[in-house]
Amino acid sequence: MSDSKVKIIKYQPNYAKQTVEMWRNSKEAALGQKEIHSFDSHVDFLNQILAKQYQVDLVLMDEMVVGMIAYNEGEISQLYIHIDFQGNGIGQALLARAKEQSAGRLILYTFEVNKKAQRFYEKHGFMIIGRGYENEEDLPDILYEWKNT
């Protein structure tokens, strides 16, 4: 992530379509199933709900959206990295931002099927505190917690 063409910005609606396209592709690759919502409803969710309830940051590389995170002081709602840019420190940089602005504790959910995400979160200090099916995809998920020690 040391490339000077990479920058992290606050979400701007002009990046909505790029963000949702990256998000959907990353999620579909991780879960092995198609997104259940239409593209337009996903854009509406990003603009009308997520961006109003969370801090949403984007990672841009030459004006292309390669990562996004939605978080507040206690929770990470979404964290997705473009499938071609995973493993390059982008997720780690976004996670560090959320940790810095947290109240010393963060929770997040990830899908049980997403082993890469589990390894990533555990590598960065998150511990499993619960399991369930609390999602629209009706897939088993894992509740993680990070505490600043």
C-alpha positions as CSV (number, residue, x, y, z in Angstrom):
1,M,0.0,0.0,0.0
2,S,3.0,2.3,-0.2
3,D,2.3,3.2,-3.8
4,S,1.7,6.9,-4.1
5,K,-1.3,6.3,-6.3
6,V,-3.2,4.7,-3.4
7,K,-5.3,6.9,-1.2
8,I,-8.0,6.5,1.5
9,I,-11.0,8.9,1.3
10,K,-14.3,9.3,2.9
11,Y,-17.1,7.8,0.8
12,Q,-18.4,10.0,-1.9
13,P,-21.6,9.1,-3.9
14,N,-19.9,9.5,-7.2
15,Y,-18.0,6.3,-6.3
16,A,-21.2,4.4,-5.6
17,K,-21.4,2.2,-8.7
18,Q,-17.7,1.3,-8.5
19,T,-17.9,0.6,-4.8
20,V,-21.0,-1.7,-5.2
21,E,-19.4,-3.5,-8.1
22,M,-16.2,-4.2,-6.2
23,W,-18.2,-5.2,-3.0
24,R,-20.5,-7.6,-4.9
25,N,-17.6,-9.3,-6.8
26,S,-15.6,-9.7,-3.6
27,K,-18.5,-11.0,-1.6
28,E,-19.6,-13.4,-4.4
29,A,-16.0,-14.8,-4.6
30,A,-15.8,-15.2,-0.8
31,L,-19.2,-16.9,-0.4
32,G,-19.4,-18.8,-3.7
33,Q,-22.9,-17.5,-4.3
34,K,-24.6,-14.6,-6.1
35,E,-25.6,-11.5,-4.3
36,I,-29.3,-11.7,-3.3
37,H,-30.1,-8.0,-3.9
38,S,-30.3,-6.2,-7.2
39,F,-27.5,-3.8,-8.1
40,D,-29.7,-0.8,-7.8
41,S,-31.0,-1.8,-4.3
42,H,-27.4,-2.3,-3.2
43,V,-26.5,1.2,-4.4
44,D,-29.5,2.5,-2.5
45,F,-28.4,0.6,0.6
46,L,-24.9,2.1,0.4
47,N,-26.2,5.7,-0.1
48,Q,-29.3,5.8,2.0
49,I,-28.5,3.5,4.9
50,L,-24.9,2.6,5.3
51,A,-23.3,6.0,4.5
52,K,-25.8,7.6,7.0
53,Q,-25.3,5.1,9.9
54,Y,-21.5,4.4,9.6
55,Q,-18.3,6.1,8.6
56,V,-17.6,4.7,5.1
57,D,-14.0,4.9,3.8
58,L,-12.8,3.9,0.3
59,V,-9.4,2.9,-0.9
60,L,-8.7,4.3,-4.4
61,M,-5.9,3.3,-6.7
62,D,-5.7,5.6,-9.7
63,E,-9.4,6.6,-9.0
64,M,-10.5,2.9,-9.0
65,V,-12.2,1.7,-5.9
66,V,-10.1,-1.3,-4.5
67,G,-11.5,-1.4,-1.0
68,M,-14.2,-0.2,1.4
69,I,-15.0,-0.3,5.1
70,A,-18.1,0.8,7.0
71,Y,-17.6,1.3,10.8
72,N,-18.4,3.2,13.9
73,E,-16.8,3.3,17.3
74,G,-18.0,-0.2,18.2
75,E,-18.7,-2.1,15.0
76,I,-17.4,-2.9,11.6
77,S,-20.4,-3.4,9.3
78,Q,-18.7,-4.0,6.0
79,L,-15.1,-4.6,4.9
80,Y,-14.4,-5.6,1.3
81,I,-11.3,-5.6,-0.8
82,H,-11.2,-5.9,-4.6
83,I,-10.4,-9.6,-5.4
84,D,-7.3,-8.6,-7.5
85,F,-5.9,-6.5,-4.6
86,Q,-6.3,-8.8,-1.6
87,G,-3.2,-9.6,0.4
88,N,-1.6,-6.2,-0.3
89,G,-2.2,-4.5,3.0
90,I,-5.4,-2.6,2.0
91,G,-7.6,-4.5,4.5
92,Q,-5.0,-4.1,7.2
93,A,-4.9,-0.3,6.6
94,L,-8.7,0.0,6.8
95,L,-8.9,-2.2,9.9
96,A,-6.3,0.0,11.6
97,R,-8.4,3.1,10.9
98,A,-11.4,1.5,12.5
99,K,-9.4,0.4,15.5
100,E,-7.9,3.9,15.9
101,Q,-11.4,5.5,15.9
102,S,-13.0,2.8,18.1
103,A,-13.9,3.0,21.8
104,G,-11.4,0.3,22.4
105,R,-13.6,-2.6,21.3
106,L,-15.0,-3.6,17.9
107,I,-17.4,-6.4,16.9
108,L,-18.1,-7.7,13.4
109,Y,-19.7,-10.7,11.7
110,T,-18.2,-12.8,8.9
111,F,-19.6,-15.9,7.2
112,E,-18.3,-19.3,8.3
113,V,-17.7,-20.2,4.7
114,N,-15.3,-17.2,4.3
115,K,-12.1,-18.8,5.7
116,K,-9.9,-16.1,4.3
117,A,-11.8,-13.4,6.3
118,Q,-11.5,-15.6,9.4
119,R,-7.7,-15.9,9.1
120,F,-7.5,-12.2,8.4
121,Y,-9.5,-11.1,11.5
122,E,-7.8,-13.6,13.8
123,K,-4.4,-12.5,12.6
124,H,-5.4,-9.0,13.6
125,G,-6.5,-9.8,17.1
126,F,-10.2,-10.6,16.7
127,M,-11.6,-13.5,18.8
128,I,-14.7,-15.5,18.2
129,I,-17.4,-14.7,20.7
130,G,-20.5,-16.2,19.0
131,R,-22.0,-18.1,16.1
132,G,-25.3,-18.0,14.4
133,Y,-27.4,-17.2,11.3
134,E,-28.1,-13.5,11.7
135,N,-28.0,-12.6,8.0
136,E,-30.1,-12.3,4.9
137,E,-28.1,-15.0,3.1
138,D,-29.2,-17.5,5.8
139,L,-25.6,-18.8,6.1
140,P,-23.8,-19.6,9.3
141,D,-21.8,-16.7,10.6
142,I,-19.2,-15.9,13.2
143,L,-19.3,-13.0,15.6
144,Y,-15.8,-11.6,16.3
145,E,-14.6,-9.1,18.9
146,W,-11.4,-7.1,19.1
147,K,-10.3,-5.3,22.3
148,N,-7.5,-2.8,22.7
149,T,-5.2,-4.3,25.2
